């Protein structure tokens, strides 16, 4: 994984390997009432299999998730209805990717501060 700084509170984070690959946008909390990192897909593929023979591409408006440590809140009603089944099929890998994105973004933000 690699995080690219967009400014102090935004990161583009790439995920490679596994069922979920691509780039995510992480918005890092800046003095808000909570410490959740908001994560959205920028250009993410949810693969239908481990061999990456086919998959579904997700973009920014397809879902939003909030990550606080190990806790991921990604309400299913906020996932694009035409892509929900694909995301559900790779639910655990998606949650793992979201946790990793938030962690990498948060760590790179601390290094910059």
N, C-alpha and C positions, 0 to 999 in steps of 0.2 A: 504494500500500500504506500501511496505517496500523497501528501496533502499539498495543495497549491494555495498560497495566501492570496485572497482577493482584496482584503483589507483586514483590520484587526478582528472583525467578528464574522467573516465569511470565509469558508474554505471549500475548495473543489477537491474531492478525495476519490482516488481511483481504487477499484477493487478488481483483483485478477484471480482467476481460478475458481473452481467450485461451480455451483448452480447459478450464482448471481455474480455478474461481472459488469464493469462499466464505471461511470463516474456519477457521483452524488454531490449535492450541494449541502453543506452543513452550516447552519446559522448558530453561532456560539452565543450563549447568554452574556449580556453586558449590563449587569446590575439590575436585572429583572427580579421579580419576586421569587422565581424558581430557577433551578439550575439545569433545566432541560435543554438539550440541543435539538433544534428542529432539523430534520433531514428529509430531503426530497430527491427523487431521481433526476439526473440531468440527461443521461443517455445510458441506460442500464438494460442489460439483457437478462431475463429470467429464462434459463435454459430448461428445456423439457426433459433432458437427460444429462448424465455425467459426461457423455462423449461430445456434447455441444453440437448435436446434429440439427437441432431446430430450437427455436425459442421465441419469446415475445419481448419486444422492446418497450421500455417504459420511459416516459418523459416527465417533465416537471409537474404537470397538472394531474398526473395519474394517481398520486397519493402524497400524503404528508405523514410523517411519523415524528414522535417526540421521544428522545432517549435521555434517561436519567440513570447513569451507571449501567446496571444490568437490566433495568426495566425499560421495555420498549412499548410505547403506546401507539399502535397503528390501527385505528378503528376501521373495521372492514367496510363500513358504510361510506368511508372517505376514499376508498380505492375505486378507481374507474370501473364501472360495472362490466365493461367488455374485457377487462383484464384481471378481474378478481379471481377467477378460477386458476389462472396461470400463477398468480402470486400465492394463492392458497396451496397450490401443488408444491411450491418450494418455500413454504412458510418458515420452517426452522432455519434454512440457509439464509433467507431474507432477514430474519431477526438477527442472526449472527453478523451479517454484513452491516446492518444498521448500527449495532453495538460497536463494531470495529471502526466504522466511519466516525461516529461520535467521539470515540476515544482518541483516534489519530488527530482529528480536528482540534480537540481540546488540548492535547499535548503540544501540538504545533502552535497553538495560540499562546500557551504559557511560555514557550521558548521565545516568542516575539515580544512579550510584555517586559 
